[in-house]
Amino acid sequence: MAMMLSKTYEALKAAGAPDDTAREAAEEIAGQQRETTDLRTEMRTGFADVRGELKLVKWMLGVNLAFSLAILATMLRLLTT
């Protein structure tokens, strides 16, 4: 038997829904909640990966900028002498 939300099942039964329909609806809601939780976990993992790659790109950009400025400074020094 699939996981079922007992409070939802009881509320549907109290509202007059047939037993089978109430059970299926409660199981469906539980399944959707489980899928939502799985998706959130997957997204957190994906965002952590993106953050790590972004740090690497920032570092690479900083090194590239430093070398470019050093080359520019050297060229300007050579042109002015």
Backbone hydrogen bonds, N-H to C=O, Kabsch-Sander energy under -0.5 kcal/mol:
donor,donor_aa,acceptor,acceptor_aa,energy
6,S,4,M,-0.8
9,Y,5,L,-2.4
10,E,6,S,-2.8
11,A,7,K,-2.3
12,L,8,T,-2.5
13,K,9,Y,-2.4
14,A,10,E,-2.5
15,A,11,A,-1.5
16,G,13,K,-1.3
17,A,12,L,-2.5
22,A,18,P,-2.8
23,R,19,D,-2.4
24,E,20,D,-2.6
25,A,21,T,-2.4
26,A,22,A,-2.3
27,E,23,R,-2.4
28,E,24,E,-2.4
29,I,25,A,-2.3
30,A,26,A,-2.1
31,G,27,E,-2.3
32,Q,28,E,-2.2
33,Q,29,I,-2.2
34,R,30,A,-2.1
35,E,31,G,-2.2
36,T,32,Q,-2.4
37,T,33,Q,-2.3
38,D,34,R,-2.3
39,L,35,E,-2.4
40,R,36,T,-2.3
41,T,37,T,-2.1
42,E,38,D,-2.2
43,M,39,L,-2.5
44,R,40,R,-2.4
45,T,41,T,-2.0
46,G,42,E,-2.3
47,F,43,M,-2.9
48,A,44,R,-2.0
49,D,45,T,-1.8
50,V,46,G,-2.2
51,R,47,F,-2.5
52,G,48,A,-2.0
53,E,49,D,-2.2
54,L,50,V,-2.4
55,K,51,R,-2.0
56,L,52,G,-1.6
57,V,53,E,-2.3
58,K,54,L,-2.4
59,W,55,K,-2.1
60,M,56,L,-2.5
61,L,57,V,-2.4
62,G,58,K,-2.3
63,V,59,W,-2.2
64,N,60,M,-2.4
65,L,61,L,-2.6
66,A,62,G,-2.3
67,F,63,V,-2.4
68,S,64,N,-2.4
69,L,65,L,-2.6
70,A,66,A,-2.1
71,I,67,F,-2.5
72,L,68,S,-2.5
73,A,69,L,-2.6
74,T,70,A,-2.1
75,M,71,I,-2.5
76,L,72,L,-2.5
77,R,73,A,-2.1
78,L,74,T,-2.2
79,L,75,M,-2.1
80,T,76,L,-1.7
81,T,77,R,-0.6
